[in-house]
Amino acid sequence: MIHCFELNDYRIVVDAASGAVHSVDEVAFDAIKSMDAKAPDAVFSDSDIRSELASDIAYKHDISWDDAQETLEDIKELHDNGLLWSTDPFEDAADEIKIKQSVLKAICLHVAHGCNMDCEYCFAGKGDYSGKSGIMDLETGKRALDFLVENSGSRKNLEVDFFGGEPLINWDVCKELVAYGRELEKKHNKNFNFTLTTNGVLIDEDVIEFTNREMNNVVLSLDGRRETHDRMRHSKSGDGTFDAIVGNFKALVDSRTDEEANARGERRSKEYYMRGTYTAYNKDFAADVLAMADMGFKETSIEPVVADASAPYALSEADFPGLYEEYEKLALEMLEREKRGEGFGFYHYMLDLTGGPCIYKRVAGCGVATEYLAVTPSGDLYPCHQFVGDDDMIIGNIYDGITHPETVEIFSAGNNVYTRDKCKDCWARLYCAGGCAANNYHSNGDINKVYEFGCKLHRKRIECALMLAVALEDF
């Protein structure tokens, strides 16, 4: 399977199974599309069909028959080398690959089911997961870290995300759990990578100092421009929160670039990213991403809201043309800024075409319920943070372990990119790994029925990312 598209004067052909990306001229692009519309194997095996196709291409593009034939031979060589219309070697091994994803490596630690903000679109029911409020105590948090270590097998690197609600309302427990994690590292020869996801209201000097020393990554919630952000992300009193948090974010981000501290060998990573959401109120979301970059935030992300169609801020099918245009606009502006030495990162456009996620990740997906679990303040276990609050998706607790293996089974052998109802025939399947199981479940009631709205946008983002990769290679 191949995918052909044009963007920013580039003609790009993607081979789905091999991952090969080809930037070609107009003649080759037309020839590849023509061959794909026929039966490529028939074209390659029948010299008469190939000769007739060469005549058609020569006439259409006003070139000689020999030049057209040479183009077809070049295309055949790519095919013979497994770089066009390649066979997919992974489908038959998908279940076996998924089995390898059965050892726990990460937990999302819900240290607070409560929040000091009142965001209109919050998937977590205004932070308390629709009435399931609670604050995690230290002993529960310690037991969660013990559970992670006990179920991590031979994995050395483990991940813990302090999440909520808003985790900073339980900040002292977060800090004590990091200290406990450092003890476990020495005792069990493990390495904990801690992440903090925060709305920024309670960031102060202590938070900045501690996260810079101990947190490998920080996720900061900002929707872009002041008017965009304040429309959806309110305080409990209904006021906008932009002015209350942007200064905090700038102070934290600026501090994570302290090269002297890195040289001293302190625990320090520059990793952070701004994580925004766009809705029907800001379908011109490229301006919000650029606004974040202009504020000095160079690692950005913005996601389409997932909402019931009846919500006033929900996106609809009619929005696709405009949203596609916004993604293209963003990609083109990012390219121009990169050329000026003012580049910044956008999560969905960061593709590593020579490496990137290993094939296990591409086939098996994110590891929901197998490699990754969410832990509530009371110690209950869910497949991931987006399933928390769905009573039919609870899979156990940190004291008794997995008590509902039948639910875990849904996410194990029967859950990979080839079990999704529409992924098998999608060119982008090994870029998105089948999409988000939680979005599938909440939109269709089945983790293997894809959330088509999200898929369409993700395919567009991949096209933009590939164009950027090709253009930057030329630059």
C-alpha positions in Angstrom: 0.0 0.0 0.0 1.2 3.5 -0.9 -0.1 7.0 -0.2 0.5 9.9 -2.6 -0.1 13.6 -1.7 1.0 17.1 -2.7 1.8 19.8 -0.3 3.9 23.0 -0.6 5.0 22.1 -4.1 6.3 18.7 -2.9 5.0 15.5 -4.4 5.4 12.8 -1.7 4.9 9.1 -1.9 4.7 7.0 1.3 5.1 3.2 1.3 3.0 2.1 4.2 4.7 -1.2 5.2 8.4 -0.2 4.8 8.0 3.4 6.0 9.9 4.6 2.9 9.2 8.2 2.0 9.9 9.5 -1.5 9.9 13.0 -2.8 9.5 12.8 -6.5 9.1 15.0 -9.6 5.8 15.4 -11.5 6.5 12.7 -14.0 7.3 10.0 -11.4 4.4 11.1 -9.2 2.0 10.7 -12.1 3.5 7.4 -13.0 3.3 6.0 -9.5 -0.3 7.0 -9.1 -1.1 5.5 -12.5 0.6 2.2 -11.6 -1.2 2.2 -8.3 -4.6 2.6 -10.0 -3.8 -0.4 -12.1 -2.4 -3.6 -10.6 1.3 -2.7 -9.8 2.4 -6.4 -10.0 0.8 -6.6 -13.5 2.7 -3.5 -14.6 6.0 -4.9 -13.3 5.5 -8.3 -14.8 4.1 -7.4 -18.3 6.4 -5.4 -20.5 3.6 -4.6 -22.9 1.5 -2.9 -20.2 4.6 -1.1 -19.1 5.4 0.1 -22.6 1.8 1.3 -23.0 2.0 3.2 -19.7 5.3 4.8 -20.8 3.6 6.0 -24.0 0.8 7.6 -22.0 3.2 9.3 -19.6 5.4 10.5 -22.5 2.4 12.1 -24.2 0.9 13.6 -21.1 4.2 15.2 -19.9 5.7 16.0 -23.3 8.8 13.9 -22.8 10.4 11.1 -24.8 9.2 7.5 -24.6 12.7 6.5 -23.4 12.6 9.0 -20.6 9.2 7.8 -19.5 10.4 4.2 -19.7 13.5 5.1 -17.6 11.1 6.6 -14.9 9.1 3.3 -14.8 12.3 1.3 -14.5 13.4 3.5 -11.6 10.0 2.9 -9.9 10.4 -0.9 -10.5 13.8 -0.8 -8.9 12.3 0.8 -5.8 9.6 -1.9 -5.7 12.1 -4.7 -6.1 14.1 -3.2 -3.2 11.0 -3.3 -1.0 10.5 0.5 -1.0 7.3 0.8 -2.9 4.2 -1.5 -2.7 6.2 -3.6 -0.2 4.6 -6.5 1.6 3.7 -6.1 5.3 5.7 -8.5 7.4 4.2 -7.5 10.7 0.5 -8.5 10.6 1.1 -12.2 11.2 3.4 -11.4 14.1 1.2 -8.8 15.7 -0.2 -10.9 18.5 3.3 -12.1 19.4 4.6 -8.6 19.4 1.8 -7.5 21.7 2.7 -10.3 24.1 6.1 -8.7 24.5 4.3 -5.6 25.8 3.0 -7.3 28.9 5.4 -6.0 31.6 4.5 -2.9 33.5 6.8 0.1 33.0 4.7 3.2 33.7 2.0 4.5 36.0 -0.1 7.6 35.9 -0.4 8.5 39.6 -3.6 10.4 40.3 -2.4 12.2 43.4 -5.4 14.5 43.4 -8.9 14.0 42.2 -9.7 17.7 42.6 -8.7 20.9 40.9 -8.3 24.6 41.6 -9.6 25.4 38.1 -12.9 24.8 36.3 -12.2 24.1 32.7 -15.3 23.8 30.5 -14.1 20.9 28.4 -12.3 18.9 31.1 -12.4 15.2 30.3 -12.0 14.5 34.1 -15.3 16.0 35.1 -13.9 19.3 36.3 -11.0 17.5 37.9 -12.8 15.2 40.4 -13.8 12.6 37.8 -17.5 13.2 38.0 -17.8 13.0 41.8 -14.9 10.6 42.5 -12.9 13.2 44.4 -10.0 12.3 46.7 -6.5 13.1 47.6 -3.8 10.4 47.6 -2.1 9.9 50.9 1.6 9.1 51.2 1.2 5.4 52.1 -1.0 4.8 49.1 1.5 6.5 46.8 4.3 4.4 48.2 2.4 1.2 47.7 1.8 2.3 44.1 5.5 2.7 43.5 6.1 -0.7 45.1 3.5 -2.2 42.8 5.2 -0.7 39.8 8.6 -2.1 40.9 7.1 -5.5 41.7 5.5 -5.8 38.3 8.3 -4.3 36.2 10.3 -7.5 35.7 13.7 -6.8 34.3 12.8 -3.3 33.1 15.3 -0.8 34.5 13.7 2.5 33.4 10.3 3.2 35.0 8.0 6.1 34.5 5.7 7.9 36.9 3.4 10.8 36.0 2.0 12.9 38.8 -1.5 13.7 37.5 -4.9 14.9 38.6 -7.0 16.9 38.8 -4.2 19.2 39.7 -1.3 17.4 41.4 0.2 20.5 42.9 -2.6 20.7 45.4 -0.9 17.6 46.9 2.6 18.7 46.2 4.2 17.6 49.5 3.1 14.1 48.9 4.6 14.3 45.3 7.9 15.3 46.7 7.9 12.6 49.4 7.1 10.0 46.7 10.0 11.1 44.6 12.3 10.7 47.6 10.8 7.2 48.1 11.4 6.4 44.5 15.0 7.3 44.8 15.3 4.8 47.7 13.7 2.1 45.5 16.2 2.9 42.7 19.1 1.9 44.9 17.4 -1.1 46.4 16.1 -2.6 43.2 18.5 -1.3 40.6 15.8 0.7 38.9 15.7 4.2 37.4 12.6 6.4 37.9 11.7 9.0 35.4 9.2 11.4 36.9 6.8 13.7 35.1 4.5 16.5 36.4 1.4 17.6 34.5 0.1 20.9 35.9 -2.2 23.8 35.1 0.4 26.1 36.6 -1.6 28.1 39.2 0.5 26.8 42.1 3.9 26.9 40.5 6.4 28.7 42.8 10.1 28.7 43.5 9.9 25.5 45.4 8.1 23.7 42.5 10.5 25.1 40.0 13.6 24.1 42.0 12.3 20.6 42.7 11.0 19.8 39.2 14.3 20.9 37.7 16.2 18.7 40.0 13.9 15.7 39.9 11.4 15.7 37.0 12.5 14.4 33.6 9.5 16.2 32.0 6.9 18.8 32.8 3.6 19.1 30.9 2.1 22.6 31.1 -1.5 23.3 30.2 -2.0 26.4 28.0 -4.4 26.9 25.1 -2.5 29.6 23.4 -3.7 33.2 23.1 -5.2 34.9 26.2 -8.7 35.1 24.7 -8.6 31.5 23.6 -7.3 30.2 26.9 -9.6 32.3 29.1 -12.7 31.2 27.2 -12.4 27.6 28.4 -9.9 27.5 31.3 -11.5 29.3 34.2 -10.8 29.7 37.9 -13.5 28.5 40.3 -14.9 32.0 40.3 -15.3 32.0 36.6 -12.4 34.3 35.8 -9.8 33.6 33.1 -6.5 32.1 34.3 -4.1 33.2 31.5 -2.5 36.0 33.5 -2.2 33.9 36.6 -0.2 31.1 35.0 1.9 32.4 32.0 4.5 34.1 34.2 4.8 30.9 36.2 5.3 28.8 33.1 7.9 31.2 31.7 9.8 31.1 35.0 9.8 27.3 35.0 10.7 26.9 31.3 13.5 29.5 31.5 14.9 27.7 34.5 15.1 24.4 32.7 17.7 25.8 30.3 20.4 26.3 33.0 23.5 24.9 31.4 25.6 25.5 34.5 23.3 23.2 36.6 23.6 20.5 33.9 27.4 20.8 34.0 27.3 20.3 37.8 25.7 16.9 37.2 22.4 17.8 38.9 19.3 15.8 37.8 18.2 18.1 35.1 16.3 17.7 31.8 15.3 20.4 29.5 12.2 18.4 28.6 8.8 20.2 28.9 6.0 20.9 26.6 3.0 23.1 26.4 -0.2 21.1 26.0 -3.2 22.9 24.6 -6.7 22.0 23.4 -8.6 23.6 20.5 -12.3 23.7 20.2 -15.0 25.1 17.9 -14.2 28.5 19.4 -10.6 28.6 18.1 -10.6 26.7 14.8 -7.8 29.1 13.8 -5.6 27.2 16.3 -2.4 27.7 14.3 -2.4 31.2 15.7 -2.5 29.7 19.3 0.5 27.5 18.6 2.4 30.4 17.2 1.4 32.6 20.1 3.0 30.0 22.5 6.1 30.0 20.4 6.2 33.8 20.4 6.0 33.7 24.2 9.2 31.7 24.2 7.7 28.2 24.6 9.6 26.2 22.0 8.0 22.8 22.7 4.3 22.9 21.9 1.3 20.7 21.3 -2.4 21.4 20.7 -5.1 18.7 20.5 -8.6 18.7 19.1 -11.2 18.6 21.8 -13.0 15.3 22.2 -16.6 16.1 23.2 -20.2 15.1 22.8 -21.6 16.5 19.5 -24.1 18.4 21.5 -21.5 20.5 23.4 -21.3 24.1 22.1 -17.5 23.9 21.8 -17.5 20.5 19.9 -15.9 20.2 16.5 -17.8 18.7 13.6 -17.3 17.0 10.2 -18.0 20.3 8.5 -14.9 21.7 10.2 -12.4 19.4 8.4 -11.5 21.7 5.4 -10.7 24.6 7.7 -8.8 22.4 10.2 -6.7 20.8 7.4 -5.9 24.3 6.2 -4.8 25.3 9.7 -2.4 22.4 10.0 -0.9 23.3 6.6 -0.6 26.9 7.6 1.2 25.9 10.8 3.6 23.6 8.9 4.5 26.3 6.4 5.1 28.9 9.1 7.2 26.5 11.1 9.3 25.9 8.0 9.9 29.6 7.5 10.8 30.1 11.1 13.2 27.2 10.9 15.0 28.8 8.0 15.3 32.0 9.9 16.8 30.2 12.9 13.6 30.7 15.0 12.4 27.2 14.9 10.2 25.5 17.5 8.8 22.0 18.1 5.2 20.9 17.5 4.5 17.4 19.0 2.6 16.0 16.0 5.2 17.2 13.4 8.2 15.6 15.1 8.9 12.5 13.0 12.1 10.6 13.0 12.2 9.0 9.5 15.5 7.1 10.1 14.6 5.8 13.6 11.6 6.7 15.6 9.4 4.3 17.6 10.5 0.6 17.2 8.2 -1.7 15.3 6.9 -3.2 18.6 5.5 0.2 19.5 4.1 0.9 16.0 2.3 -2.4 15.9 1.3 -2.8 19.6 0.3 0.8 20.4 0.7 2.7 23.6 0.7 -0.2 26.1 -2.6 0.7 27.7 -3.5 -1.8 30.5 -0.3 -3.8 29.8 2.7 -1.5 30.1 0.9 1.5 31.5 -1.7 1.8 34.3 -3.5 4.6 36.1 -3.7 4.6 39.9 -6.5 6.6 41.6 -6.2 8.3 45.1 -7.7 5.2 46.7 -5.4 2.8 44.8 -7.7 1.5 42.2 -6.2 0.5 38.9 -7.5 1.5 35.4 -6.1 0.8 31.9 -5.1 4.5 31.6 -5.9 7.9 32.9 -8.6 8.4 30.3 -10.5 5.4 31.6 -10.5 6.5 35.2 -14.1 6.9 36.4 -15.5 4.2 34.0 -16.6 1.7 36.6 -16.7 -1.1 34.0 -13.0 -0.5 33.2 -11.5 -0.9 36.7 -9.0 -3.8 36.5 -7.9 -4.1 40.1 -6.0 -2.3 42.8 -2.4 -1.8 44.1 -3.1 -4.1 47.1 -4.7 -7.1 45.4 -3.3 -6.7 41.9 -5.2 -7.4 38.8 -8.7 -8.7 39.9 -10.3 -8.3 36.5 -8.0 -10.1 34.0 -10.9 -10.4 31.6 -10.8 -6.6 31.1 -7.0 -6.6 30.7 -7.4 -9.3 28.1 -9.4 -6.8 25.9 -6.2 -4.7 25.7 -3.7 -7.5 25.3 -3.6 -10.0 22.4 -6.8 -8.7 20.9 -5.6 -5.1 20.7 -3.1 -4.0 18.1 -3.0 -1.9 15.0 -4.4 -4.8 12.9 -7.4 -5.4 15.1 -8.8 -1.9 14.6 -11.6 -2.0 12.2 -10.2 0.6 9.7 -6.5 0.5 10.4 -5.6 -2.5 8.4 -6.3 -0.7 5.1 -4.9 2.7 6.3 -1.5 4.0 5.0 -0.8 5.7 8.3 -1.3 2.8 10.6 2.4 2.4 11.5 2.6 6.2 12.3 -0.3 6.3 14.7 -0.3 2.6 16.0 -4.0 2.4 15.8 -4.9 5.6 17.7 -6.2 6.0 21.2 -8.1 3.1 22.7 -9.9 5.4 25.1 -11.2 7.7 22.4 -12.4 4.7 20.4 -14.2 3.3 23.5 -15.8 6.6 24.5 -17.0 7.4 21.0 -18.0 4.0 19.8 -18.1 1.7 22.8 -15.4 -0.6 21.4 -11.6 -0.1 21.6 -11.3 -1.6 18.1 -13.7 0.7 16.4 -11.7 3.8 15.5 -12.5 7.3 16.5 -12.7 8.4 12.8 -12.7 12.1 13.5 -9.4 11.9 15.3 -8.0 9.6 12.6 -8.7 12.1 9.8 -7.0 14.9 11.6 -4.0 12.6 12.5 -3.5 11.6 8.9 -3.4 15.3 7.9 -0.8 16.0 10.6 1.3 13.1 9.3 1.2 14.6 5.8 2.3 17.9 7.2 5.1 16.3 9.3 6.4 14.4 6.3 6.4 17.5 4.1 8.4 19.3 6.8 10.9 16.5 7.0 11.4 16.5 3.3 11.6 20.3 3.1 14.1 20.5 5.9 16.2 17.9 4.3 16.4 20.2 1.2 17.2 23.2 3.3 
